[in-house]
Amino acid sequence: MNQSGGTAQDALLQQAGEALSRRDPQTALDLIDRADRMGPTHHGFLNRALALRMLGDLPGALAALDDALAIQPYDFTALLGKAAMLEQIGQARAAADVYRNALKIAPPRDRLPPGLQAQLDHAAAVVRRHAEALRDHMRSQVAALRGAVDAATLDRFDEGLEIYAGLKTAPKQEPLLLDYPRLPAIPFYDRALFPWLETLEAATPVIKAELEALLAGGMDDFAPYIAYPKGAPVNQWGELNHSRKWSSLWLWKDGTRQDAVCERCPRTAALLESLPMCRQDGFAPTAVFSALQPHTHIPAHTGSSNVRLLTHLPLILPGPARFRVGNTVRDWKMGEAWVFDDTIDHEAWNDADEMRVILIFDIWNPYLSEAEQTLITAMMQAHRSFAGG
């Protein structure tokens, strides 16, 4: 009996859908009412919402969509329809909230028909306009307080405000190997934590001279930075895999000093030896000259572990070159080094017409004690030995 009732109900709802296709909403409502006497359904509420919308009863249509969403809360098209109606009756903020929820559960664009893709684009535009309005309002409300804090604090506050408004997401660590707990997610670290940076920066001419001597013999010693084996998934690295657009010359690699290279740039090697590089037998330090060809982009990626940070020192900088970590974008400048967390999503651009080269090496995260560094190294070595490596 339940099966026959369900079949009759389905038939009524199908007839209601046909009436809606003929743009006959009143007939559709009559059929939906008859179907509802057999029990409410998600399909019935969706048809009722469309019929009421055709009749100009937007509050009634919204109520019907809410009933449909009570049965299936993650109905993407129902959420889009509800947001569109809220927008139509002038409830822009409520519409933005519903559009935001729809965007969170939207299927991949390539699985949507063009009409829904256009609605998705509209939803994203509404959400962004609302977020920008909220940002501007909050900025105006705190404007009088900004003069009491320093520039570094303002930089962090402004990022926090845009995150709160919904325009940006908070940077997070996404290490590929080891995600060590209770370490802060800081894109670029405060220079005050690394007093030796001044020594490194002062040595820029010396390091650059030794690099240029290496380059005078050509780039044969530099190898592609990205080198996945045949058959491995390359993901975002398709363009740079085995490409000399991004190449490297290692001074230390996975904890092993590359003597042949270090002997050709002895003052650079000696300087690095004197700095607090991360030292983990079999893992670190890593120190490398990184060369990026003109108009080349290194796509967004993350590093292996948050227990260490990376240092960059520009050596050859023929023109504009940018670097993003999380929400922060900086331009490289000669004589200026920085320390950053490479487990936070980051990418780089060489916008110049000639090759850019920087020195990269890793150091311990300053929030780890020496005793903890020793423990972590032993743990990582045990992990590797367990796997037979």
WOVEN-V563424 format. One line per field, one symbol per residue. ss: DSSP state (~ for helix, > for strand, _ for the rest). phi: phi as a letter, one per 30 degrees, with the letter a starting at -180 (. if undefined). psi: psi as a letter, one per 20 degrees, with the letter a starting at -180 (. if undefined). Layout:
ss = ???
phi = ???
psi = ???
This chain:
ss = _~~~~~~~~~~~~~~~~~~~~___~~~~~~~~~~~~_____~~~~~~~~~~~~~___~~~~~~~~~~~~~~____~~~~~~~~~~~~~___~~~~~~~~~~~~~____~~~__~~~~~~~~~~~~~~~~~~~~~~~~~~~~~~~~~~~__~~~~~~~~~~~~~~~_______>____>_________>__~~~___~~~~~~_~~~~~~~~~~~~~______>>__________~~~________>>>>>>>>__>>_~~~~~~_~~~~~~~~~__>__>___>__>>>>>>___>>>>>>___>__>>>>>>>>>____>>>>>__>>>>_____>>>>___>_>>>>>_____>>>>>>>>>_____~~~~~~~~~~~~~~~~~___
phi = .dddddddddddddddddddddhbdddddeddedddddkdbddddddddddddddicdeddddddddddddbdcdedddeddddddddcicdddddddedddddcddeedccdeddddddddedddddddddddedddeddcedcdddbddddddddddddddddjdbcdebdbddcbcddicdccecddeddbddeddddddedddddddddddddjcdddbedcbddejddchdcedcdhcddbbbbdcbbhicddedddddbdddddddedcdddcbejbadbbadccbdehcccdeabcdaddbccccbdbbbdadbcbcbicccbcdbeibcbbbcddcebabbcddcbdcbbcbbcbdddccddddedddddddddeddddic
psi = ghghghghghgghghghhhhhjlmhghggghggghhiipqqggghghgggghghijmgghggghhhgghhgnhkoghhggggghhghhjjmgghgggggghghhjprqhijqrhghgghgggghgggggghhggghghghhjhiihiiqrggghggghghghghijhrqpqqpmqhfonpqkpqnofpqphhimhihhgghhjghgghghghhghhjajhipqphpmqrpiqpicijghipkqjhorqophqplippnhhghhimhhggggghiqmqpoopigqrppqpopprqlqporprqahqjiqrqppopgoniappqppocjppqpqppjprrprojippqrqpoirirqppqppqqrqpijprhhhggggghghhhgghhij.
